[in-house]
Amino acid sequence: MAEQRKINPMLKFGLEMGPVIAFFVAYVWLKGETFTISGNAYSGFILVTAMFVPLMVLTTGILWKLTGHLSKMQIMTLILVVVFGGLTVWLNDPKFIKMKPTILYSFFGSALAIGLLRGESYLRNMMDAMLPLTQEGWMILTRRLMAFFFGLAIANELVWRLMSEQAWVNFKTFGLTAALFAFFMSQSKLLAAHSSEESDT
């Protein structure tokens, strides 16, 4: 197994978030436009999606090349982007890429739920080196994150089905990122109360 290598945090952030930001900027620029290619009419949203998919593949490949490692979430995200982004462009239907966050967060919520039913925290297997928590702390955090993921999946469904395309793009670009950041910030008391470093002293 290849050794995971550290890279500049800003470079890592740029590779991870760059495609999402590029998607948003390109959408704002091209929304409302219609392009005819080979006799077929494509909206700006479809063209931006067609740009987003290979960009996501490129940046994820660069990240893997530089670090020698991809997380399970990064791999799953890439697979869903390629599959649902490809369907969006191929079928000229934006609903497929809009469904991607629903499926992604439902998958991770379900995976955590299966672990909990087995009395395990799959989250610990992925993040043990990053968060020194007791077993009880891991189980609590896993339950909370499972519920949070399912909440994000439901929120995405409501936004793309009931609100405008622009509202969904804003939600996807800023809302989901802010929600993930806010969730982990809100767990500070749990992390302090169940720190395995404190219990070892």
HELIX and SHEET records of a PDB file:
HELIX    1   1 PRO A    9  LEU A   30  1                                  22    
HELIX    2   2 GLY A   44  THR A   67  1                                  24    
HELIX    3   3 LYS A   72  LEU A   91  1                                  20    
HELIX    4   4 LYS A   95  LEU A  117  1                                  23    
HELIX    5   5 TYR A  122  MET A  127  1                                   6    
HELIX    6   6 GLN A  135  LEU A  162  1                                  28    
HELIX    7   7 GLU A  165  ASN A  170  1                                   6    
HELIX    8   8 PHE A  171  GLY A  175  3                                   5    
HELIX    9   9 LEU A  176  SER A  186  1                                  11    
HELIX   10  10 SER A  188  ALA A  193  1                                   6    
HELIX   11  11 SER A  196  ASP A  200  1                                   5    
SHEET    1   A 2 THR A  34  ILE A  37  0                                        
SHEET    2   A 2 ASN A  40  SER A  43 -1                                        
END                                                                             
